[in-house]
Amino acid sequence: MRSLLRLWPFVRPVRARLFTAAFVAVVASCVSLVIPLVLKWLVDGPVAAGDTGGVWLGGGFLLLLGLAEALLFGLRRWLVARPLSGVEAAMRAALYRRLQRLPVAFHDRWPSGQLLSRGTTDLQKLRMFLTFPLTFLLVNGVTILVGGVLLVAQRWSLGLVLLSPLLPLLVLCSVFEAKYGRAARVVQDQIGDLTTVVEESVLGIRIIKGFGRHRSQARAFKELTGRLRASELRKARLLAWIWGLNTTLPECALGAALVLGAVQVADGVLSAGTLVAFLSTALALRWPVESIGFLLAMSNEAATATDRYFEVMDEPEVRDAPVADEPGTRDAPVADGPEVRDVPPAGGERAGGDRPRSAPGGLVFSGVEFRYPDAPPDAPPTLQDVTLHIRPGETMALVGATGSGKTTLTALVPRLYDPTAGRITLDGRDLAAIGRDEVRSLVAVAFEEPTLFSATAAENVLMGAADAQEGDLRRALRVAQADGFVDALPQGGATPVGEQGLSLSGGQRQRLALARAVVGRPRFLILDDPLSALDVHTEALVEAALRQVLATTTALVVAHRPSTVLLADRVALLSGGRITAVGTHHELLRDNAEYATLMSGEEEAAR
């Protein structure tokens, strides 16, 4: 009950129709209990007296009662169908909104299949519970109570015999229901795991086929389905015990009442009509009693689904807390730790740089430290005391060995993660004091692994700016050298690119991701090795067009090749989670052995 009561905020808007439907169902169930009373009158009156007209009258009453019961149950179904589908839709929308607002760290540790199963099968179970068990647990309870009163009123000795199994059933059901709830949780978790495997297999089908791993994947899938089957069979066994007990004990009591009633009729102490009415009432109670176990099992599954749903909904969102500005932070240069030597870019001022290099602001990292939330407590931070100043209008290349923390550092700027310690400022404003929506309107990103959605090529690019026009789209495609292949698609920019953009090559996907980053003319641009999948000729064309974009923005570019590094005014070397050197490409190549080693392989290839 504690779990299921958490559904009330979603059910509250449709409570009037639900209560009306429950009332209608109770009335319909009580109508069914009137039928035995009509039978009693019919048997003891017209049938015993041989009154044919009375028999037809009684039959007419029975027909009307049956029609009324059917119509009332139909009305109940009509009352709940539309509002409960709305409840399911509202819960699914709330879950999706929460998933969008939860931090990236949450998605790092949660398998996607578990989230999918919560948004599909779990919510379907909840809708089924609200549609059927929620109402009929009440209806059947009222029916059993009213029917029990009628049984005792008709013949108290037979009524007590028939009601004798109730207490044992309550005890046995409580034992089995607890076990059934645990079994239901195991099954639902296993369905989530199975969904994850299916999703990964579909998304990774090229790898599976390319390495001939379809048989091993099939074996792994078969093992998972085998475990799920075993869990489902355990659930079925428990439900069989519940259903069997709920059927056997009342049937035994009914048989005993029938024998005792027949003896009393033979002795003349009980009329045949009363016995017929008594047995008809008992049969009317047969389904409410037998279904209790089934309804409780469905309720247990719904409670488990509710717990799983709220496991996600209870995850804390990372909310934007206002941070008071320190005196002068908006208008004065930010003191960012150890002084970083300013080296003018090779070739003088870059074309398009309309602000002096001494201007305050830009992108500043001050003593930044970051540790992933799920990292072992004794593990060193991924980033330690990172201090770096990227001046307004400047492009800074970030270079480092694999695992040095480059991607992590770039993820801090759009607030995909927040620093564990230290401070980041955008044009003198503390990043922690800027709302995430505003940050992401100022900062655009292009990741090394481009992610495209099941939409058209144009829609994927325009995700980078909600208010972008057709001219902005064409400009972004030209910058990324993507206009040629996009125009060559069957429907041009209106061509769907398929799930994950798998209908395109790696280089095409990367160019669309780059176009998405530049379409909104962002003030700050973060590029994580955006040209790694391009051939030399296309890379040169993209770099030439990209220089014009970089001239009007403040940019941090993760680079592995000298050709990409040469887009930047200065270079920062990240080693072991720290900035160990800052300067121009030629200076670091001359003075820093680690940097020269990182660049040497590409330098040889360039020669």
TORZATOR-636972 format. One record per residue (C-alpha): x, y, z; residue number from 1. Coordinates in pm, whole numbers. Layout:
<site <X, Y, Z>, NUM>;
...
This chain:
<site <0, 0, 0>, 1>;
<site <286, 239, 78>, 2>;
<site <415, 192, -275>, 3>;
<site <79, 214, -451>, 4>;
<site <-29, 525, -259>, 5>;
<site <252, 711, -436>, 6>;
<site <41, 694, -752>, 7>;
<site <-217, 930, -602>, 8>;
<site <-70, 1256, -745>, 9>;
<site <-112, 1113, -1096>, 10>;
<site <-458, 967, -1023>, 11>;
<site <-593, 1277, -845>, 12>;
<site <-699, 1461, -1166>, 13>;
<site <-927, 1170, -1267>, 14>;
<site <-1043, 1074, -918>, 15>;
<site <-1406, 1172, -985>, 16>;
<site <-1443, 927, -1273>, 17>;
<site <-1255, 654, -1084>, 18>;
<site <-1477, 690, -777>, 19>;
<site <-1786, 695, -998>, 20>;
<site <-1665, 382, -1179>, 21>;
<site <-1601, 207, -847>, 22>;
<site <-1949, 302, -722>, 23>;
<site <-2107, 175, -1044>, 24>;
<site <-1915, -153, -1014>, 25>;
<site <-2027, -196, -652>, 26>;
<site <-2389, -136, -754>, 27>;
<site <-2353, -388, -1038>, 28>;
<site <-2209, -644, -800>, 29>;
<site <-2489, -588, -549>, 30>;
<site <-2742, -630, -831>, 31>;
<site <-2599, -977, -887>, 32>;
<site <-2673, -1057, -522>, 33>;
<site <-3039, -966, -568>, 34>;
<site <-3079, -1249, -820>, 35>;
<site <-3071, -1524, -549>, 36>;
<site <-3350, -1345, -361>, 37>;
<site <-3564, -1348, -677>, 38>;
<site <-3484, -1718, -719>, 39>;
<site <-3598, -1786, -362>, 40>;
<site <-3930, -1613, -428>, 41>;
<site <-3964, -1793, -761>, 42>;
<site <-3901, -2143, -619>, 43>;
<site <-4104, -2109, -299>, 44>;
<site <-4386, -1919, -474>, 45>;
<site <-4482, -1965, -841>, 46>;
<site <-4285, -2290, -893>, 47>;
<site <-4421, -2456, -580>, 48>;
<site <-4775, -2335, -661>, 49>;
<site <-4753, -2423, -1033>, 50>;
<site <-4822, -2059, -1127>, 51>;
<site <-4699, -2028, -1489>, 52>;
<site <-4760, -1653, -1503>, 53>;
<site <-4555, -1603, -1189>, 54>;
<site <-4271, -1807, -1339>, 55>;
<site <-4267, -1583, -1648>, 56>;
<site <-4273, -1274, -1426>, 57>;
<site <-3980, -1404, -1220>, 58>;
<site <-3789, -1488, -1538>, 59>;
<site <-3849, -1133, -1663>, 60>;
<site <-3710, -991, -1337>, 61>;
<site <-3400, -1212, -1368>, 62>;
<site <-3347, -1097, -1729>, 63>;
<site <-3374, -731, -1632>, 64>;
<site <-3132, -778, -1342>, 65>;
<site <-2882, -951, -1573>, 66>;
<site <-2908, -671, -1831>, 67>;
<site <-2868, -407, -1560>, 68>;
<site <-2556, -580, -1427>, 69>;
<site <-2403, -604, -1776>, 70>;
<site <-2481, -239, -1858>, 71>;
<site <-2336, -118, -1527>, 72>;
<site <-2012, -309, -1579>, 73>;
<site <-1992, -173, -1934>, 74>;
<site <-2042, 179, -1799>, 75>;
<site <-1762, 121, -1549>, 76>;
<site <-1527, 20, -1827>, 77>;
<site <-1619, 328, -2032>, 78>;
<site <-1563, 553, -1731>, 79>;
<site <-1208, 433, -1664>, 80>;
<site <-1066, 364, -2012>, 81>;
<site <-991, 721, -2127>, 82>;
<site <-877, 876, -1796>, 83>;
<site <-645, 586, -1709>, 84>;
<site <-479, 593, -2049>, 85>;
<site <-423, 962, -1971>, 86>;
<site <-269, 872, -1635>, 87>;
<site <-29, 632, -1808>, 88>;
<site <63, 899, -2063>, 89>;
<site <120, 1156, -1788>, 90>;
<site <344, 919, -1592>, 91>;
<site <543, 834, -1904>, 92>;
<site <585, 1204, -1987>, 93>;
<site <695, 1277, -1629>, 94>;
<site <951, 996, -1647>, 95>;
<site <1087, 1124, -1978>, 96>;
<site <1115, 1479, -1842>, 97>;
<site <1300, 1349, -1538>, 98>;
<site <1540, 1145, -1753>, 99>;
<site <1618, 1460, -1952>, 100>;
<site <1688, 1658, -1636>, 101>;
<site <1894, 1400, -1448>, 102>;
<site <2271, 1451, -1456>, 103>;
<site <2495, 1268, -1699>, 104>;
<site <2644, 1079, -1403>, 105>;
<site <2307, 909, -1353>, 106>;
<site <2297, 791, -1715>, 107>;
<site <2657, 673, -1686>, 108>;
<site <2560, 411, -1429>, 109>;
<site <2207, 311, -1540>, 110>;
<site <2165, 60, -1827>, 111>;
<site <1937, 200, -2095>, 112>;
<site <1727, -119, -2103>, 113>;
<site <1635, -77, -1737>, 114>;
<site <1511, 275, -1811>, 115>;
<site <1321, 157, -2119>, 116>;
<site <1145, -119, -1926>, 117>;
<site <1035, 132, -1661>, 118>;
<site <883, 353, -1927>, 119>;
<site <703, 68, -2107>, 120>;
<site <624, -262, -1932>, 121>;
<site <617, -119, -1580>, 122>;
<site <375, 157, -1676>, 123>;
<site <155, -92, -1858>, 124>;
<site <134, -296, -1537>, 125>;
<site <36, 17, -1345>, 126>;
<site <-239, 100, -1595>, 127>;
<site <-371, -258, -1570>, 128>;
<site <-373, -227, -1190>, 129>;
<site <-564, 100, -1198>, 130>;
<site <-809, -41, -1452>, 131>;
<site <-888, -375, -1289>, 132>;
<site <-744, -477, -948>, 133>;
<site <-777, -133, -786>, 134>;
<site <-1153, -130, -851>, 135>;
<site <-1227, -497, -805>, 136>;
<site <-1040, -538, -479>, 137>;
<site <-1293, -288, -344>, 138>;
<site <-1587, -434, -538>, 139>;
<site <-1509, -793, -441>, 140>;
<site <-1452, -694, -80>, 141>;
<site <-1791, -521, -65>, 142>;
<site <-1953, -814, -248>, 143>;
<site <-1809, -1067, -4>, 144>;
<site <-1920, -855, 293>, 145>;
<site <-2277, -803, 164>, 146>;
<site <-2299, -1162, 45>, 147>;
<site <-2177, -1291, 381>, 148>;
<site <-2446, -1091, 558>, 149>;
<site <-2710, -1234, 321>, 150>;
<site <-2583, -1589, 376>, 151>;
<site <-2596, -1558, 753>, 152>;
<site <-2936, -1388, 733>, 153>;
<site <-3081, -1668, 518>, 154>;
<site <-2944, -1951, 734>, 155>;
<site <-2682, -1865, 992>, 156>;
<site <-2556, -2223, 1038>, 157>;
<site <-2495, -2269, 662>, 158>;
<site <-2349, -1920, 639>, 159>;
<site <-2090, -1992, 906>, 160>;
<site <-1991, -2315, 729>, 161>;
<site <-1949, -2132, 400>, 162>;
<site <-1750, -1843, 552>, 163>;
<site <-1520, -2065, 759>, 164>;
<site <-1234, -2067, 498>, 165>;
<site <-1194, -1687, 505>, 166>;
<site <-946, -1667, 796>, 167>;
<site <-717, -1948, 670>, 168>;
<site <-725, -1792, 322>, 169>;
<site <-613, -1454, 460>, 170>;
<site <-318, -1611, 642>, 171>;
<site <-210, -1830, 348>, 172>;
<site <-249, -1549, 95>, 173>;
<site <-34, -1312, 302>, 174>;
<site <247, -1570, 307>, 175>;
<site <238, -1641, -65>, 176>;
<site <186, -1277, -163>, 177>;
<site <510, -1171, 9>, 178>;
<site <700, -1436, -187>, 179>;
<site <518, -1340, -506>, 180>;
<site <618, -973, -465>, 181>;
<site <987, -1067, -444>, 182>;
<site <955, -1297, -746>, 183>;
<site <782, -1021, -943>, 184>;
<site <1067, -779, -869>, 185>;
<site <1324, -1031, -995>, 186>;
<site <1127, -1083, -1317>, 187>;
<site <1090, -711, -1387>, 188>;
<site <1462, -648, -1327>, 189>;
<site <1548, -936, -1560>, 190>;
<site <1320, -792, -1828>, 191>;
<site <1518, -468, -1798>, 192>;
<site <1846, -658, -1841>, 193>;
<site <1705, -841, -2142>, 194>;
<site <1594, -511, -2297>, 195>;
<site <1946, -376, -2254>, 196>;
<site <2097, -676, -2433>, 197>;
<site <1850, -648, -2723>, 198>;
<site <1913, -275, -2760>, 199>;
<site <2292, -317, -2753>, 200>;
<site <2274, -601, -3004>, 201>;
<site <2069, -393, -3246>, 202>;
<site <2291, -84, -3212>, 203>;
<site <2607, -294, -3233>, 204>;
<site <2494, -525, -3511>, 205>;
<site <2785, -422, -3734>, 206>;
<site <3039, -520, -3468>, 207>;
<site <2860, -848, -3397>, 208>;
<site <2852, -940, -3764>, 209>;
<site <3198, -799, -3836>, 210>;
<site <3359, -1018, -3571>, 211>;
<site <3133, -1317, -3625>, 212>;
<site <3001, -1301, -3269>, 213>;
<site <2636, -1373, -3349>, 214>;
<site <2654, -1724, -3200>, 215>;
<site <2809, -1611, -2873>, 216>;
<site <2558, -1325, -2850>, 217>;
<site <2277, -1570, -2916>, 218>;
<site <2409, -1797, -2637>, 219>;
<site <2427, -1503, -2395>, 220>;
<site <2074, -1402, -2490>, 221>;
<site <1953, -1759, -2445>, 222>;
<site <2104, -1771, -2096>, 223>;
<site <1925, -1452, -2001>, 224>;
<site <1594, -1574, -2141>, 225>;
<site <1647, -1904, -1957>, 226>;
<site <1689, -1722, -1626>, 227>;
<site <1384, -1508, -1703>, 228>;
<site <1183, -1821, -1788>, 229>;
<site <1285, -1984, -1458>, 230>;
<site <1177, -1672, -1268>, 231>;
<site <847, -1657, -1455>, 232>;
<site <784, -2025, -1374>, 233>;
<site <851, -1956, -1006>, 234>;
<site <593, -1677, -1025>, 235>;
<site <352, -1915, -1196>, 236>;
<site <401, -2178, -925>, 237>;
<site <330, -1926, -651>, 238>;
<site <23, -1800, -836>, 239>;
<site <-94, -2159, -883>, 240>;
<site <-69, -2219, -507>, 241>;
<site <-261, -1898, -436>, 242>;
<site <-526, -1974, -696>, 243>;
<site <-551, -2339, -590>, 244>;
<site <-605, -2254, -224>, 245>;
<site <-854, -1980, -311>, 246>;
<site <-1049, -2233, -517>, 247>;
<site <-1021, -2550, -308>, 248>;
<site <-1112, -2424, 39>, 249>;
<site <-1427, -2235, -67>, 250>;
<site <-1536, -2532, -285>, 251>;
<site <-1499, -2767, 13>, 252>;
<site <-1702, -2529, 227>, 253>;
<site <-1967, -2505, -46>, 254>;
<site <-1988, -2883, -67>, 255>;
<site <-2029, -2910, 310>, 256>;
<site <-2299, -2640, 308>, 257>;
<site <-2480, -2817, 24>, 258>;
<site <-2486, -3149, 214>, 259>;
<site <-2597, -2981, 536>, 260>;
<site <-2862, -2779, 353>, 261>;
<site <-2998, -3086, 172>, 262>;
<site <-3032, -3268, 506>, 263>;
<site <-3219, -2970, 653>, 264>;
<site <-3454, -2958, 352>, 265>;
<site <-3519, -3332, 390>, 266>;
<site <-3593, -3280, 761>, 267>;
<site <-3836, -3002, 672>, 268>;
<site <-3654, -2729, 865>, 269>;
<site <-3544, -2543, 549>, 270>;
<site <-3741, -2459, 236>, 271>;
<site <-3614, -2558, -106>, 272>;
<site <-3628, -2193, -218>, 273>;
<site <-3407, -2083, 71>, 274>;
<site <-3152, -2353, -17>, 275>;
<site <-3157, -2247, -384>, 276>;
<site <-3115, -1881, -285>, 277>;
<site <-2838, -1974, -43>, 278>;
<site <-2649, -2176, -304>, 279>;
<site <-2702, -1906, -569>, 280>;
<site <-2558, -1643, -331>, 281>;
<site <-2263, -1873, -260>, 282>;
<site <-2202, -1918, -633>, 283>;
<site <-2224, -1540, -683>, 284>;
<site <-1948, -1508, -423>, 285>;
<site <-1737, -1776, -591>, 286>;
<site <-1557, -1543, -835>, 287>;
<site <-1497, -1261, -582>, 288>;
<site <-1335, -1508, -342>, 289>;
<site <-1133, -1698, -602>, 290>;
<site <-1011, -1380, -769>, 291>;
<site <-871, -1226, -449>, 292>;
<site <-541, -1407, -488>, 293>;
<site <-515, -1317, -857>, 294>;
<site <-595, -952, -785>, 295>;
<site <-344, -939, -501>, 296>;
<site <-79, -1088, -731>, 297>;
<site <-145, -817, -988>, 298>;
<site <-132, -559, -710>, 299>;
<site <206, -692, -600>, 300>;
<site <338, -659, -954>, 301>;
<site <199, -306, -968>, 302>;
<site <364, -221, -636>, 303>;
<site <695, -352, -769>, 304>;
<site <649, -152, -1090>, 305>;
<site <572, 156, -879>, 306>;
<site <891, 109, -678>, 307>;
<site <1093, 75, -998>, 308>;
<site <928, 383, -1149>, 309>;
<site <997, 597, -845>, 310>;
<site <1356, 473, -820>, 311>;
<site <1413, 697, -1121>, 312>;
<site <1172, 973, -1021>, 313>;
<site <1334, 998, -676>, 314>;
<site <1680, 1050, -820>, 315>;
<site <1780, 1407, -728>, 316>;
<site <1798, 1652, -1013>, 317>;
<site <2095, 1884, -1027>, 318>;
<site <1921, 2215, -978>, 319>;
<site <2070, 2553, -1051>, 320>;
<site <2142, 2720, -718>, 321>;
<site <2198, 3095, -737>, 322>;
<site <2549, 3189, -633>, 323>;
<site <2616, 3543, -516>, 324>;
<site <2860, 3721, -739>, 325>;
<site <3182, 3824, -572>, 326>;
<site <3267, 4191, -597>, 327>;
<site <3385, 4275, -942>, 328>;
<site <3348, 3931, -1094>, 329>;
<site <3133, 4052, -1379>, 330>;
<site <3345, 4347, -1477>, 331>;
<site <3698, 4269, -1366>, 332>;
<site <3947, 4003, -1477>, 333>;
<site <3926, 3682, -1279>, 334>;
<site <4219, 3585, -1066>, 335>;
<site <4274, 3227, -1176>, 336>;
<site <4562, 3095, -973>, 337>;
<site <4916, 3067, -1101>, 338>;
<site <4993, 3311, -1377>, 339>;
<site <4984, 3166, -1728>, 340>;
<site <5230, 3331, -1961>, 341>;
<site <5058, 3503, -2254>, 342>;
<site <5216, 3418, -2583>, 343>;
<site <5095, 3605, -2893>, 344>;
<site <4971, 3374, -3164>, 345>;
<site <5198, 3301, -3455>, 346>;
<site <5139, 3549, -3732>, 347>;
<site <5007, 3822, -3502>, 348>;
<site <4640, 3892, -3432>, 349>;
<site <4396, 3654, -3593>, 350>;
<site <4165, 3794, -3855>, 351>;
<site <3825, 3870, -3714>, 352>;
<site <3945, 3907, -3354>, 353>;
<site <3781, 4238, -3274>, 354>;
<site <3872, 4245, -2904>, 355>;
<site <4220, 4301, -2763>, 356>;
<site <4390, 4002, -2605>, 357>;
<site <4411, 4187, -2274>, 358>;
<site <4031, 4210, -2250>, 359>;
<site <3881, 4045, -1938>, 360>;
<site <3655, 3743, -1956>, 361>;
<site <3678, 3448, -2188>, 362>;
<site <3683, 3095, -2047>, 363>;
<site <3874, 3055, -1722>, 364>;
<site <3949, 2739, -1521>, 365>;
<site <4068, 2822, -1168>, 366>;
<site <4204, 2534, -958>, 367>;
<site <3949, 2293, -1107>, 368>;
<site <3933, 1942, -967>, 369>;
<site <3697, 1666, -1077>, 370>;
<site <3630, 1314, -958>, 371>;
<site <3362, 1091, -1110>, 372>;
<site <3084, 1010, -860>, 373>;
<site <3131, 633, -889>, 374>;
<site <3513, 645, -866>, 375>;
<site <3673, 446, -581>, 376>;
<site <3741, 667, -277>, 377>;
<site <4117, 602, -293>, 378>;
<site <4144, 677, -668>, 379>;
<site <4311, 1007, -764>, 380>;
<site <4086, 1276, -919>, 381>;
<site <4053, 1272, -1297>, 382>;
<site <4142, 1642, -1303>, 383>;
<site <4361, 1816, -1045>, 384>;
<site <4423, 2188, -1000>, 385>;
<site <4350, 2275, -1363>, 386>;
<site <4422, 2646, -1414>, 387>;
<site <4381, 2786, -1764>, 388>;
<site <4267, 3112, -1923>, 389>;
<site <4126, 3114, -2277>, 390>;
<site <4094, 3481, -2371>, 391>;
<site <3789, 3625, -2548>, 392>;
<site <3800, 3540, -2915>, 393>;
<site <4091, 3300, -2870>, 394>;
<site <4112, 2937, -2978>, 395>;
<site <4295, 2706, -2737>, 396>;
<site <4399, 2356, -2846>, 397>;
<site <4396, 2094, -2570>, 398>;
<site <4650, 1816, -2621>, 399>;
<site <4725, 1515, -2405>, 400>;
<site <4780, 1143, -2400>, 401>;
<site <4488, 901, -2395>, 402>;
<site <4327, 903, -2052>, 403>;
<site <4474, 1238, -1949>, 404>;
<site <4126, 1389, -1893>, 405>;
<site <4070, 1595, -2209>, 406>;
<site <3712, 1485, -2273>, 407>;
<site <3629, 1522, -1905>, 408>;
<site <3759, 1879, -1903>, 409>;
<site <3552, 1975, -2208>, 410>;
<site <3239, 1818, -2050>, 411>;
<site <3264, 2061, -1758>, 412>;
<site <3208, 2369, -1974>, 413>;
<site <2848, 2291, -2085>, 414>;
<site <2786, 2162, -1729>, 415>;
<site <2741, 1799, -1825>, 416>;
<site <2931, 1756, -1499>, 417>;
<site <3015, 2010, -1231>, 418>;
<site <3365, 2043, -1085>, 419>;
<site <3434, 1873, -754>, 420>;
<site <3637, 2176, -653>, 421>;
<site <3760, 2497, -810>, 422>;
<site <3582, 2740, -1035>, 423>;
<site <3503, 2794, -1403>, 424>;
<site <3396, 3133, -1540>, 425>;
<site <3247, 3242, -1872>, 426>;
<site <3322, 3607, -1947>, 427>;
<site <3373, 3668, -1577>, 428>;
<site <3055, 3491, -1463>, 429>;
<site <3083, 3192, -1234>, 430>;
<site <2959, 2889, -1428>, 431>;
<site <2786, 2752, -1117>, 432>;
<site <2577, 3071, -1096>, 433>;
<site <2452, 3043, -1454>, 434>;
<site <2149, 2825, -1520>, 435>;
<site <2211, 2520, -1734>, 436>;
<site <1972, 2640, -2002>, 437>;
<site <2161, 2968, -2031>, 438>;
<site <2498, 2791, -2028>, 439>;
<site <2392, 2569, -2314>, 440>;
<site <2270, 2867, -2512>, 441>;
<site <2619, 3018, -2478>, 442>;
<site <2824, 2700, -2527>, 443>;
<site <2804, 2460, -2822>, 444>;
<site <2977, 2122, -2830>, 445>;
<site <3082, 1867, -3089>, 446>;
<site <3200, 1534, -2954>, 447>;
<site <3446, 1292, -3109>, 448>;
<site <3176, 1026, -3126>, 449>;
<site <2892, 1204, -3309>, 450>;
<site <2540, 1118, -3198>, 451>;
<site <2262, 1157, -3452>, 452>;
<site <1892, 1094, -3401>, 453>;
<site <1624, 920, -3605>, 454>;
<site <1533, 1243, -3780>, 455>;
<site <1624, 1420, -4102>, 456>;
<site <1971, 1555, -4171>, 457>;
<site <1842, 1913, -4140>, 458>;
<site <1663, 1841, -3811>, 459>;
<site <1979, 1691, -3665>, 460>;
<site <2175, 2007, -3750>, 461>;
<site <1904, 2246, -3631>, 462>;
<site <1904, 2083, -3288>, 463>;
<site <2202, 2312, -3226>, 464>;
<site <1983, 2625, -3238>, 465>;
<site <1608, 2639, -3183>, 466>;
<site <1567, 2969, -3371>, 467>;
<site <1802, 2897, -3662>, 468>;
<site <1679, 2982, -4011>, 469>;
<site <1743, 2822, -4349>, 470>;
<site <2037, 3058, -4407>, 471>;
<site <2197, 2947, -4079>, 472>;
<site <2152, 2584, -4180>, 473>;
<site <2320, 2635, -4519>, 474>;
<site <2608, 2829, -4359>, 475>;
<site <2666, 2554, -4099>, 476>;
<site <2663, 2283, -4366>, 477>;
<site <2916, 2480, -4572>, 478>;
<site <3146, 2525, -4272>, 479>;
<site <3139, 2151, -4205>, 480>;
<site <3174, 2072, -4578>, 481>;
<site <2850, 1877, -4543>, 482>;
<site <2639, 2067, -4797>, 483>;
<site <2760, 1851, -5085>, 484>;
<site <2664, 1511, -4949>, 485>;
<site <2345, 1643, -4782>, 486>;
<site <2222, 1789, -5113>, 487>;
<site <2303, 1457, -5281>, 488>;
<site <2076, 1263, -5044>, 489>;
<site <1748, 1143, -5201>, 490>;
<site <1543, 1420, -5033>, 491>;
<site <1827, 1657, -4953>, 492>;
<site <1818, 1790, -4599>, 493>;
<site <1473, 1632, -4551>, 494>;
<site <1620, 1280, -4581>, 495>;
<site <1597, 1070, -4260>, 496>;
<site <1942, 952, -4154>, 497>;
<site <1820, 646, -3962>, 498>;
<site <1883, 540, -3606>, 499>;
<site <2220, 671, -3484>, 500>;
<site <2274, 802, -3838>, 501>;
<site <2397, 459, -3949>, 502>;
<site <2292, 527, -4308>, 503>;
<site <2583, 776, -4325>, 504>;
<site <2957, 721, -4310>, 505>;
<site <3158, 807, -3999>, 506>;
<site <3296, 1121, -4161>, 507>;
<site <2951, 1234, -4273>, 508>;
<site <2811, 1188, -3924>, 509>;
<site <3102, 1384, -3779>, 510>;
<site <3048, 1669, -4022>, 511>;
<site <2677, 1689, -3938>, 512>;
<site <2770, 1700, -3568>, 513>;
<site <3016, 1984, -3640>, 514>;
<site <2746, 2171, -3837>, 515>;
<site <2513, 2128, -3539>, 516>;
<site <2774, 2286, -3311>, 517>;
<site <2827, 2597, -3526>, 518>;
<site <2473, 2657, -3656>, 519>;
<site <2377, 2878, -3361>, 520>;
<site <2688, 3104, -3379>, 521>;
<site <2777, 3023, -3015>, 522>;
<site <2985, 3253, -2799>, 523>;
<site <3186, 2955, -2672>, 524>;
<site <3266, 2651, -2885>, 525>;
<site <3392, 2318, -2748>, 526>;
<site <3522, 2072, -3008>, 527>;
<site <3641, 1727, -2900>, 528>;
<site <3863, 1612, -3187>, 529>;
<site <3588, 1694, -3439>, 530>;
<site <3782, 1600, -3754>, 531>;
<site <3922, 1258, -3658>, 532>;
<site <3709, 1065, -3912>, 533>;
<site <3778, 1291, -4212>, 534>;
<site <4017, 1224, -4496>, 535>;
<site <4307, 1465, -4548>, 536>;
<site <4144, 1653, -4836>, 537>;
<site <3807, 1704, -4658>, 538>;
<site <3986, 1791, -4334>, 539>;
<site <4176, 2071, -4507>, 540>;
<site <3853, 2213, -4653>, 541>;
<site <3676, 2196, -4316>, 542>;
<site <3969, 2361, -4138>, 543>;
<site <3973, 2646, -4388>, 544>;
<site <3603, 2715, -4332>, 545>;
<site <3629, 2656, -3958>, 546>;
<site <3892, 2928, -3919>, 547>;
<site <3628, 3187, -4005>, 548>;
<site <3398, 3053, -3733>, 549>;
<site <3676, 3037, -3475>, 550>;
<site <3764, 3399, -3548>, 551>;
<site <3432, 3510, -3394>, 552>;
<site <3410, 3282, -3089>, 553>;
<site <3606, 3162, -2788>, 554>;
<site <3696, 2800, -2849>, 555>;
<site <3852, 2501, -2677>, 556>;
<site <3953, 2231, -2926>, 557>;
<site <4074, 1885, -2828>, 558>;
<site <4338, 1795, -3087>, 559>;
<site <4553, 1494, -3169>, 560>;
<site <4700, 1607, -3503>, 561>;
<site <4918, 1905, -3587>, 562>;
<site <4673, 2010, -3858>, 563>;
<site <4404, 2056, -3593>, 564>;
<site <4645, 2216, -3347>, 565>;
<site <4738, 2480, -3606>, 566>;
<site <4378, 2607, -3595>, 567>;
<site <4450, 2736, -3244>, 568>;
<site <4625, 3049, -3118>, 569>;
<site <4775, 2860, -2825>, 570>;
<site <4808, 2505, -2702>, 571>;
<site <4759, 2364, -2351>, 572>;
<site <4919, 2031, -2259>, 573>;
<site <4714, 1818, -2020>, 574>;
<site <4914, 1548, -1846>, 575>;
<site <4792, 1332, -1558>, 576>;
<site <4491, 1554, -1508>, 577>;
<site <4697, 1876, -1483>, 578>;
<site <4785, 2156, -1724>, 579>;
<site <5162, 2126, -1744>, 580>;
<site <5244, 2366, -2029>, 581>;
<site <5084, 2643, -2234>, 582>;
<site <5224, 2805, -2547>, 583>;
<site <5217, 2801, -2924>, 584>;
<site <5249, 2479, -3116>, 585>;
<site <5604, 2561, -3229>, 586>;
<site <5716, 2666, -2881>, 587>;
<site <5590, 2350, -2716>, 588>;
<site <5729, 2137, -2995>, 589>;
<site <6068, 2295, -2930>, 590>;
<site <6066, 2316, -2549>, 591>;
<site <5843, 2032, -2422>, 592>;
<site <5955, 1672, -2474>, 593>;
<site <5617, 1518, -2388>, 594>;
<site <5438, 1740, -2638>, 595>;
<site <5698, 1666, -2905>, 596>;
<site <5648, 1293, -2844>, 597>;
<site <5269, 1325, -2876>, 598>;
<site <5303, 1514, -3203>, 599>;
<site <5594, 1320, -3351>, 600>;
<site <5396, 1040, -3513>, 601>;
<site <5163, 1283, -3684>, 602>;
<site <5452, 1511, -3776>, 603>;
<site <5626, 1226, -3954>, 604>;
<site <5305, 1140, -4137>, 605>;
<site <5258, 1506, -4233>, 606>;
<site <5606, 1518, -4384>, 607>;
